[in-house]
Amino acid sequence: MPHVLVLNASYEPLGVVPLRRALVLVLENKAICLEESGAFMHSATRVMPAPSVVRLKRFVRVPYRGPVPLTRKALFARDGGRCMYCGGVATSVDHVVPRSRGGQHAWENVVAACRRCNHVKADRHLRELGWRLHQQPAPPTGLAWRIIGTGHRDPRWLPYLQPYGADDAMARIDRVS
C-alpha cells in the first residue's frame, strides 16, 4: 500500500503514514491534500484522488525528538547503498570497530558494506587489514532523515523536504536506485 507524507500546519515534516490513514485525515477535514499521487480511490458513492502529501489544518506540537534512530534502511540511505570500504553495492551492515572488541552499535561505528568486504574484515580492525573508509561515519542530521530513514519515498515529497536537508540524502539514494 502506498504511503503519504504528513506535514504539520507549519509545513514541517511529521512522518509517513499509510494511504488509508491519510484519506481518513482528509475526509475528517483534519488535513488538506497538497499533492496527489495520480491514482484514484473509489467508494460506493465517491471517487477521490489519492494524496501523496497532506498538511494538517491544526498545528501539532511535537515533543523533543532525539537523534535519528539507527535502522538498516536509514544506514543504507546515509551511505547511499554503497560499501564504505570498496564502493560496491552494499548488502550488509558492518561495525568499523567490531563489537567483539568493544565497538558500539552507534552511527559513528556502523557502515554499509558489501558481502565480500564484510566477510574479509570479519572481527578485525581496519588498520590490521590496511583498509580505509571512503567516508567517516557520522549520524545524519535534519528532519528529512526521519522521513527518508523509513524507506518510503516519493519524488513529489522533495520540495517539502528540501528545507530540512533532503537534497543530499535523496541524491545518494537516487544514485543507487
C-alpha positions in Angstrom: 0.0 0.0 0.0 1.4 3.5 -0.9 2.5 5.9 1.8 1.8 9.6 2.3 4.0 12.4 3.7 2.3 14.2 6.6 3.2 17.8 7.2 2.4 20.0 10.2 0.4 23.1 9.8 3.8 24.9 9.5 4.8 22.6 6.6 7.3 20.8 8.9 7.5 17.1 8.0 6.0 15.0 10.8 6.1 11.5 9.3 4.9 9.0 6.8 1.5 7.2 7.1 -0.3 4.6 5.0 -2.6 5.9 2.3 -5.7 4.8 4.2 -4.8 6.9 7.3 -4.1 9.9 5.1 -7.5 9.5 3.4 -9.2 9.4 6.8 -7.4 12.6 7.8 -8.6 14.4 4.6 -12.2 13.0 4.8 -12.5 14.1 8.5 -11.4 17.6 7.4 -8.2 17.4 9.6 -5.8 17.7 6.7 -5.6 19.2 3.3 -4.2 17.3 0.3 -1.3 19.3 -1.1 -0.1 16.8 -3.8 -2.0 14.0 -5.5 -0.4 10.7 -6.4 -2.3 10.4 -9.7 -4.3 7.3 -8.5 -8.0 7.5 -7.5 -9.7 5.9 -4.6 -13.3 4.6 -5.2 -16.1 4.2 -2.7 -19.7 3.3 -3.3 -20.6 7.0 -3.9 -17.4 8.9 -4.4 -14.2 9.0 -6.4 -11.3 10.8 -4.7 -7.8 11.4 -5.8 -5.2 9.6 -3.6 -3.0 12.0 -1.8 0.8 11.9 -1.8 1.4 14.9 0.6 -1.1 16.1 3.2 -0.8 19.1 5.6 -2.6 19.1 8.9 -5.0 22.0 9.4 -4.1 22.5 13.1 -0.5 22.8 14.4 0.6 19.7 16.3 3.3 20.3 19.0 6.0 17.7 18.6 7.9 16.8 21.7 11.7 16.8 21.5 12.9 14.3 19.0 16.3 12.8 19.9 18.8 11.6 17.3 17.7 9.8 14.2 17.1 6.1 15.1 19.8 3.7 13.7 17.9 1.4 11.4 19.1 -0.6 8.4 17.1 1.5 6.0 18.4 4.7 7.4 22.0 3.4 7.4 21.8 2.4 3.7 20.3 5.8 2.9 23.1 7.6 4.7 25.8 5.6 2.9 24.0 5.7 -0.4 23.7 2.0 -0.6 27.4 1.7 -1.3 30.1 -0.3 0.6 32.2 2.1 2.6 35.3 0.0 2.0 35.3 -0.8 -1.7 32.4 1.3 -3.1 30.5 -1.7 -4.4 26.8 -2.3 -3.8 26.2 -2.7 -0.1 24.2 -5.7 1.2 25.1 -5.9 4.9 25.9 -3.8 7.9 29.4 -3.7 9.4 30.8 -2.4 12.7 34.1 -0.5 12.0 35.4 -1.4 15.5 33.9 -4.9 15.9 31.5 -5.4 18.8 33.6 -8.3 20.0 36.4 -5.8 20.5 34.4 -3.2 22.3 32.8 -1.3 19.4 29.4 0.3 20.0 26.3 -0.1 17.8 26.2 3.6 17.0 26.1 5.8 13.9 29.8 6.6 14.3 30.8 2.9 14.2 28.4 1.4 11.7 28.7 1.4 8.0 27.1 -0.3 5.0 29.3 -3.0 3.4 29.3 -5.5 0.6 29.2 -9.2 1.4 32.8 -9.7 0.4 34.3 -6.9 2.4 32.2 -7.8 5.5 33.4 -11.4 5.2 37.1 -10.5 4.7 37.1 -7.9 7.5 35.3 -10.2 10.0 36.2 -9.1 13.5 39.4 -7.2 12.7 40.3 -3.6 12.9 40.8 -1.6 9.7 44.5 -1.0 10.5 45.1 -4.8 10.7 44.0 -5.0 7.1 45.4 -1.7 5.9 41.9 -0.6 4.8 40.5 2.9 4.8 36.9 4.2 4.9 35.7 6.2 1.9 33.9 8.5 4.3 33.9 8.8 8.1 30.6 7.6 9.5 28.5 10.2 11.3 24.9 10.4 12.4 22.6 12.0 9.9 21.1 15.4 10.8 17.9 17.2 9.8 14.2 16.4 10.0 14.2 15.0 6.5 16.2 12.0 7.7 13.3 10.8 9.8 11.2 10.6 6.6 14.0 9.2 4.4 15.0 6.6 7.0 11.6 4.9 6.8 12.5 3.7 3.3 9.3 5.2 1.9 9.9 8.0 -0.6 8.2 9.7 -3.5 9.6 12.4 -5.8 6.6 14.6 -5.0 7.9 14.9 -1.4 11.2 16.5 -2.3 10.0 20.2 -2.4 8.6 19.7 1.1 11.7 18.0 2.5 14.4 20.2 0.8 14.4 22.9 3.5 15.1 20.1 6.1 18.2 18.6 4.4 16.7 16.2 1.9 18.8 17.2 -1.1 21.9 15.3 -0.1 20.0 12.2 1.2 17.7 11.9 -1.8 20.7 12.3 -4.2 22.5 9.5 -2.5 19.5 7.2 -2.7 18.9 8.0 -6.4 22.5 7.2 -7.3 21.9 3.7 -6.0 18.4 3.1 -7.5 
